[in-house]
């Protein structure tokens, strides 16, 4: 999981993307760079909406006449070239939320974060397997592991 994917899961979970401003219109993404009319600074987070190929949350990694986008985890180009009519939201994500999402990203990439985390197995007359669950019997997911930090 990339950091921007973890952030997208979190803002959907808490139903708050911390939108600050919106730019609507026609946009061009070319060679990993987004053409915008407003001024942004490196490190800001944006959400692209209305795109056929690039809807999601991205971090502005460099600025100039166009803005390079990153997924927040590595230098991989996370976007596909396209022209679209839609919106770009400027987000004001709290640092604590980005930090929490980085922890969620690490946890989901670890063996403990795999959905079918096996607690015990045995072979007697037949095969038996017990999966890790919450006290309510639901599979353990990032929501239950990080619940105390979300609320």
Backbone bond lengths (Angstrom), bond angles and torsions (degrees), N, CA, C in turn:
res aa  C-N    CA-C-N  psi(-1)  N-CA   C-N-CA  omega(-1)  CA-C   N-CA-C  phi
1 X - - - 1.449 - - 1.526 108.81 -
2 X 1.300 116.25 136.32 1.468 122.39 176.37 1.528 108.52 -88.62
3 X 1.338 115.71 158.72 1.461 119.99 -178.97 1.526 111.15 -60.14
4 X 1.333 118.02 -41.27 1.465 118.46 -179.43 1.532 111.64 -64.93
5 X 1.325 117.86 -30.35 1.472 121.06 176.21 1.526 110.50 -68.84
6 X 1.340 116.81 -40.31 1.466 120.70 177.69 1.529 110.40 -64.78
7 X 1.323 117.27 -39.58 1.466 120.82 177.95 1.521 110.05 -64.56
8 X 1.324 117.28 -42.62 1.462 120.35 178.79 1.532 110.99 -61.14
9 X 1.337 117.33 -43.49 1.472 120.14 176.05 1.527 111.01 -58.90
10 X 1.334 116.29 -43.36 1.460 120.69 -176.28 1.522 111.52 -67.81
11 X 1.331 118.42 -47.05 1.465 118.85 -177.39 1.526 110.93 -66.30
12 X 1.334 117.72 -30.05 1.461 120.11 173.68 1.528 109.86 -69.48
13 X 1.323 116.80 -40.56 1.469 121.53 -178.55 1.530 111.18 -63.76
14 X 1.329 116.57 -44.25 1.475 119.50 -177.59 1.530 111.99 -91.11
15 X 1.327 116.82 -4.41 1.472 123.25 179.05 1.519 112.19 56.80
16 X 1.333 114.98 44.45 1.464 120.94 177.87 1.519 107.51 -154.68
17 X 1.335 116.42 114.33 1.468 120.49 178.89 1.518 111.63 -99.84
18 X 1.332 117.74 4.35 1.462 122.68 177.49 1.532 111.33 56.91
19 X 1.352 115.24 46.17 1.455 121.14 179.84 1.524 109.95 -65.44
20 X 1.339 115.54 136.54 1.463 120.74 -179.52 1.522 111.11 -112.34
21 X 1.323 116.29 -48.10 1.461 120.63 177.63 1.520 108.27 -150.45
22 X 1.326 115.20 166.14 1.456 120.20 -177.12 1.523 109.58 -134.31
23 X 1.312 114.87 140.76 1.458 122.24 174.34 1.531 106.26 -120.54
24 X 1.328 116.62 118.20 1.468 121.47 -179.97 1.512 109.73 -108.01
25 X 1.340 115.83 149.23 1.456 119.31 175.92 1.507 111.77 148.32
26 X 1.327 114.70 -155.46 1.461 121.96 177.61 1.522 108.36 -97.46
27 X 1.331 115.88 136.58 1.463 121.52 -176.24 1.517 109.88 -130.25
28 X 1.330 115.26 154.60 1.459 122.10 177.29 1.521 107.73 -126.86
29 X 1.329 115.99 130.62 1.460 121.94 170.09 1.517 105.80 -114.13
30 X 1.335 115.59 122.98 1.457 120.88 -177.95 1.531 108.67 -141.09
31 X 1.316 117.45 127.41 1.469 122.85 -178.92 1.532 112.22 53.69
32 X 1.329 116.56 39.94 1.457 120.46 177.54 1.510 114.50 76.98
33 X 1.321 117.38 8.97 1.465 121.26 -178.04 1.527 109.66 -117.13
34 X 1.319 114.79 135.87 1.457 122.43 -179.39 1.523 108.49 -102.46
35 X 1.307 116.48 131.15 1.457 122.47 178.34 1.528 108.18 -91.57
36 X 1.347 116.60 118.36 1.466 122.50 -178.39 1.525 109.70 -129.67
37 X 1.335 116.73 153.43 1.463 119.82 178.25 1.528 111.39 -90.51
38 X 1.346 117.67 -31.05 1.467 120.29 178.14 1.523 110.14 -77.22
39 X 1.328 115.75 160.82 1.466 121.60 178.72 1.523 109.51 -93.91
40 X 1.313 116.02 132.12 1.459 123.59 178.39 1.526 108.37 -125.69
41 X 1.323 116.09 164.30 1.462 120.37 176.59 1.528 109.22 -118.86
42 X 1.314 115.90 152.86 1.463 120.33 177.62 1.522 109.02 -58.43
43 X 1.333 115.47 136.49 1.455 121.09 -179.76 1.518 113.55 101.45
44 X 1.336 117.46 -15.90 1.471 119.67 176.93 1.520 110.05 -71.73
45 X 1.328 115.48 151.00 1.458 122.54 176.59 1.518 109.00 -103.61
46 X 1.346 115.79 140.33 1.462 121.41 177.01 1.523 109.13 -131.58
47 X 1.321 115.25 159.16 1.460 121.35 172.55 1.519 107.69 -120.47
48 X 1.323 116.34 129.87 1.460 122.17 176.01 1.521 107.74 -100.12
49 X 1.337 115.82 128.74 1.463 122.24 179.69 1.526 109.56 -131.47
50 X 1.314 116.82 141.87 1.452 121.35 178.27 1.507 114.05 93.70
51 X 1.303 116.78 3.35 1.460 122.42 178.67 1.524 109.28 -88.53
52 X 1.305 116.67 146.90 1.469 119.62 177.02 1.525 111.31 -77.79
53 X 1.330 117.65 -27.90 1.464 120.65 -171.71 1.522 114.98 -120.32
54 X 1.321 118.77 -15.90 1.466 120.13 -168.42 1.523 115.56 -129.34
55 X 1.339 119.10 17.19 1.466 118.54 177.03 1.522 109.44 -56.40
56 X 1.319 116.16 134.67 1.455 119.57 178.91 1.510 111.63 154.36
57 X 1.318 115.30 -172.19 1.461 123.06 -179.25 1.525 108.51 -108.67
58 X 1.337 115.55 135.04 1.462 121.63 -177.62 1.521 109.78 -138.37
59 X 1.322 114.52 156.77 1.456 121.78 175.56 1.519 107.78 -104.38
60 X 1.331 116.73 134.77 1.467 121.03 175.20 1.531 106.20 -73.47
61 X 1.327 116.46 117.83 1.474 119.27 -176.46 1.523 112.56 -97.03
62 X 1.321 117.52 -27.95 1.467 119.65 175.14 1.514 108.75 -153.69
63 X 1.322 114.65 154.31 1.457 120.34 -176.31 1.519 110.36 -120.68
64 X 1.295 115.54 163.14 1.455 124.55 179.59 1.511 105.96 170.69
65 X 1.325 116.76 -141.52 1.465 118.76 175.83 1.524 110.38 -74.24
66 X 1.349 116.51 -19.48 1.468 122.91 172.57 1.525 106.96 -131.34
67 X 1.320 116.09 168.23 1.461 120.67 -175.46 1.522 110.29 -117.36
68 X 1.336 116.48 122.67 1.454 120.76 175.57 1.518 108.35 -78.74
69 X 1.337 114.94 139.73 1.462 120.64 -177.93 1.514 110.33 -110.58
70 X 1.317 115.63 149.47 1.464 121.74 177.57 1.515 108.47 -135.35
71 X 1.335 115.27 161.26 1.462 119.38 178.51 1.519 111.54 -90.84
72 X 1.323 117.43 1.78 1.451 121.10 176.88 1.508 114.02 87.77
73 X 1.333 118.45 -7.56 1.460 121.59 -176.09 1.519 113.20 -111.34
74 X 1.310 116.46 -36.98 1.460 120.31 -176.38 1.521 108.67 -153.39
75 X 1.306 117.23 -172.90 1.460 120.87 -177.56 1.522 112.77 -92.20
76 X 1.306 117.20 10.72 1.453 122.14 179.46 1.528 109.91 -63.25
77 X 1.342 116.52 138.22 1.453 120.72 177.08 1.525 108.42 -73.36
78 X 1.336 117.94 111.62 1.464 119.66 -173.41 1.528 115.01 -89.36
79 X 1.335 118.10 -2.47 1.460 119.58 -173.84 1.523 111.48 -117.32
80 X 1.334 113.77 158.61 1.456 122.65 178.63 1.523 108.07 -110.17
81 X 1.330 116.76 139.64 1.462 120.59 178.68 1.520 110.58 -57.87
82 X 1.325 116.53 133.83 1.458 121.16 175.04 1.519 109.79 -171.02
83 X 1.312 115.18 162.73 1.456 124.04 168.36 1.521 106.16 -113.65
84 X 1.330 117.02 137.33 1.465 119.73 -179.00 1.518 110.57 -152.19
85 X 1.309 115.14 159.03 1.463 122.57 172.04 1.515 106.47 -108.72
86 X 1.313 115.55 123.12 1.457 119.58 -176.46 1.508 110.86 -174.18
87 X 1.326 115.51 -138.58 1.462 121.16 -176.97 1.520 110.54 -144.28
88 X 1.315 114.98 150.10 1.460 122.39 171.97 1.526 106.29 -123.84
89 X 1.323 114.71 118.32 1.460 121.24 178.86 1.524 109.20 -95.05
90 X 1.315 116.73 132.54 1.471 121.89 169.82 1.520 105.74 -85.70
91 X 1.318 116.81 125.47 1.466 121.95 -177.98 1.518 110.43 -106.07
92 X 1.299 116.28 147.85 1.463 123.00 173.79 1.524 107.89 -116.21
93 X 1.324 115.84 71.61 1.462 120.61 -178.48 1.525 109.83 -73.51
94 X 1.327 117.85 127.26 1.464 119.71 176.11 1.537 110.20 -62.29
95 X 1.325 116.05 144.49 1.470 120.13 178.81 1.523 111.21 -58.72
96 X 1.335 116.44 -34.77 1.465 119.50 -179.91 1.530 110.85 -65.37
97 X 1.341 117.91 -33.82 1.457 120.93 178.21 1.527 110.37 -70.24
98 X 1.326 117.38 -42.13 1.467 120.98 178.40 1.529 109.47 -63.67
99 X 1.325 117.11 -40.60 1.467 121.13 177.74 1.525 111.47 -63.44
100 X 1.331 116.58 -44.32 1.467 121.15 177.13 1.531 109.85 -60.43
101 X 1.318 117.34 -43.16 1.469 120.87 -179.87 1.528 111.27 -65.78
102 X 1.331 117.51 -34.31 1.469 120.58 175.55 1.531 109.61 -64.39
103 X 1.329 117.56 -38.92 1.466 121.22 177.20 1.533 110.70 -67.16
104 X 1.328 116.59 -39.65 1.468 120.50 177.06 1.524 109.69 -63.54
105 X 1.324 116.14 -42.43 1.470 120.92 178.06 1.532 110.10 -57.94
106 X 1.319 117.63 -47.60 1.466 121.35 179.69 1.528 110.92 -62.51
107 X 1.332 116.59 -42.77 1.462 120.30 -178.45 1.526 110.95 -65.13
108 X 1.336 117.81 -45.14 1.468 119.98 -178.23 1.521 111.75 -67.18
109 X 1.325 117.34 -24.76 1.466 120.63 177.60 1.526 112.58 -85.42
110 X 1.342 117.02 -9.39 1.466 121.29 -179.55 1.524 110.09 -88.40
111 X 1.337 118.06 165.14 1.471 120.56 177.02 1.533 112.98 -58.79
112 X 1.342 117.93 -32.65 1.470 120.87 179.82 1.520 111.61 -68.29
113 X 1.323 117.34 -23.63 1.449 121.21 -176.15 1.511 115.31 -89.75
114 X 1.313 116.95 3.76 1.469 119.26 178.41 1.524 109.22 -77.05
115 X 1.333 117.94 137.56 1.472 121.27 -173.85 1.524 114.93 -56.56
116 X 1.314 119.08 -34.36 1.465 119.70 -177.21 1.522 110.49 -105.10
117 X 1.315 116.34 52.42 1.446 122.12 179.95 1.530 110.07 -64.36
118 X 1.321 116.74 113.59 1.469 122.29 -176.16 1.521 109.51 -83.69
119 X 1.336 115.91 127.73 1.455 121.52 177.61 1.524 110.42 -88.69
120 X 1.329 117.09 -43.05 1.464 119.92 179.22 1.521 110.22 -151.31
121 X 1.327 114.78 153.58 1.462 121.72 176.19 1.522 107.50 -138.08
122 X 1.313 116.46 149.48 1.459 119.82 174.88 1.525 109.26 -153.20
123 X 1.317 114.54 152.25 1.463 120.47 175.45 1.520 106.26 -127.68
124 X 1.306 117.14 109.98 1.455 122.31 176.79 1.518 105.43 -114.76
125 X 1.289 118.65 -97.76 1.455 122.32 173.20 1.518 110.01 -91.12
126 X 1.290 113.99 -16.22 1.458 120.00 -179.40 1.516 108.00 -151.92
127 X 1.277 116.15 173.85 1.460 121.31 -179.20 1.518 109.71 -88.77
128 X 1.320 118.07 135.35 1.455 123.41 178.68 1.525 108.92 -132.90
129 X 1.303 116.26 138.06 1.465 121.17 -179.95 1.519 108.25 -138.77
130 X 1.334 117.64 137.29 1.457 123.24 177.83 1.515 108.63 -116.60
131 X 1.328 116.32 126.74 1.456 121.26 179.37 1.521 110.46 -96.40
132 X 1.305 115.58 150.87 1.460 120.56 176.60 1.515 109.26 -68.24
133 X 1.335 116.39 132.30 1.463 121.32 179.75 1.519 110.06 -138.89
134 X 1.322 115.00 164.68 1.458 120.38 173.39 1.526 108.25 -78.79
135 X 1.331 116.84 176.33 1.471 119.51 179.34 1.524 111.92 -64.74
136 X 1.344 117.06 -18.70 1.465 120.99 177.22 1.524 112.46 -89.09
137 X 1.327 117.11 -0.80 1.455 121.02 178.77 1.514 115.18 90.66
138 X 1.317 117.43 0.31 1.469 120.93 178.97 1.527 109.74 -81.18
139 X 1.341 117.85 150.60 1.466 119.59 176.84 1.531 110.25 -60.18
140 X 1.318 115.59 144.95 1.464 119.70 179.71 1.520 108.68 -73.25
141 X 1.320 116.05 125.61 1.455 123.00 177.55 1.513 110.11 -129.81
142 X 1.310 115.27 177.42 1.462 118.95 -178.24 1.526 111.56 -59.99
143 X 1.338 117.05 -31.03 1.462 120.41 -178.67 1.529 111.74 -61.60
144 X 1.329 116.77 -41.11 1.468 119.37 -179.52 1.526 111.36 -79.02
145 X 1.316 117.42 -35.76 1.468 120.42 -179.41 1.524 111.22 -65.77
146 X 1.338 117.03 -39.38 1.464 121.24 -175.41 1.528 113.10 -104.92
147 X 1.327 117.16 15.45 1.462 121.59 -175.71 1.529 112.34 -54.38
148 X 1.304 117.96 -42.76 1.460 120.67 -176.59 1.545 111.75 -66.48
149 X 1.302 117.91 -24.13 1.477 121.19 179.02 1.520 111.96 -90.87
150 X 1.337 117.39 -14.49 1.467 120.17 -178.62 1.522 110.10 -86.99
151 X 1.315 117.24 -39.56 1.473 120.72 -173.15 1.492 112.22 -99.12
